[in-house]
């Protein structure tokens, strides 16, 4: 049986990989292993998938690299797996040091942290040990990107799954020789990559497998039942997934307005209170305190205990600055209004990529609500109902 190696970091990246790896196994198409980087390891284990880590590939002679890793680890505070973190940091830093010298390596790490790493040699070592027939990565930089470069150097085919819009990642994913296939969210992202230099046959619209849980008969039915039980059948129901805005962009230092989310919420409250047929759902992020809201039965806190898929199938419109919940709502058929002005806006161009119905500055929010809050829900995006299966079809070309 052919072997497929997935390489992924945590958060939304491992959430794309898990359903695809499970589907490959279930179909008997391949033996799968997942190189779960940093926080991805816990998710891979919980999913019952075979997990590989950097520490599994240490060799005699890596003692100096491990010492470097221990040194860097000491400045990080608590980590989930100290042995793995030391191996990851040590092997990556040792490779960087071999390329640019100790002084420049220290300077780059001080300036960029782990973003300074591109451990192609280390990933080549791992690929040569595992000997997969196909490599699958997501769109993260560092080790995932290094894995694709290493695979190309030894003639191993690779596929890259892109989670969102590839705004930053186009710098490497847009290269014509970066992976044999790239799986993307929608046609707009495909055209974006083609304009950057990819051939049309190299880019396949599959959707994002992490979003498959939003679709299917159960969340749709549960959403209808939730809407009815809340008395929202004849209401225009808005959802505001709360978010924070930094004073400065964490990467490029551009100034932000930390009060912007609060201003948006105030405008939403005012609009709803002026419209008797409107309801506002406010969904705080995990661990966030409840926002200060007026006592009004049409303003509802829908916390993390409300399952997101059914909530998105119950509401009419999502309003966001840059939350991924906006995209998820679009996939479920909600109308989407993006309020402009976030420092993260460039990475989440929802209107440009055919996702938002409107993208307006804060003073234009009420008019956008007048237009879109009462618009019928769209049909749920069919491509994302089968994203995992569509990605499997792409992988099967190489198996």
Buried (B, 14 or more C-beta within 10 A) or exposed (E): EBBBBBBBBBBBBBBBBBBBBBBBBEEEBBBBBBBBBBBBBBBBEEBEBBBBBBBEBBEEEBEEBBEBBBEBBEEEEEBEBBBBBBBBBBBBBBBBBEBBEEEEBBEBBEEEEBEBBBBBBBBBBBBEEBEBBBBBBBBBBBBBBBBBBBBBEEEBBBBBBBBBBBBEBBEBBBBEEBBBBBBBBBEBBBBBBBEBEBEEEBBBBBBBBBBBBBBEEEBBEBBBEBBEEBEBEEBBBBBBBBBEBBEEBEEEEEEBBEEBBBBBBEBBBEBBBEBEEBBBBBBBEEEEEEBEEEEEEBBBBBEEEBBBBBBBBBBBBBBBBBBBBBBBBBBBBBBBBBBBBBBBBBBBBBBEBEBBBBBBEBEBBBEBBEBBBBEEBBEBBEBBBBBBBBBBEBBBEBB
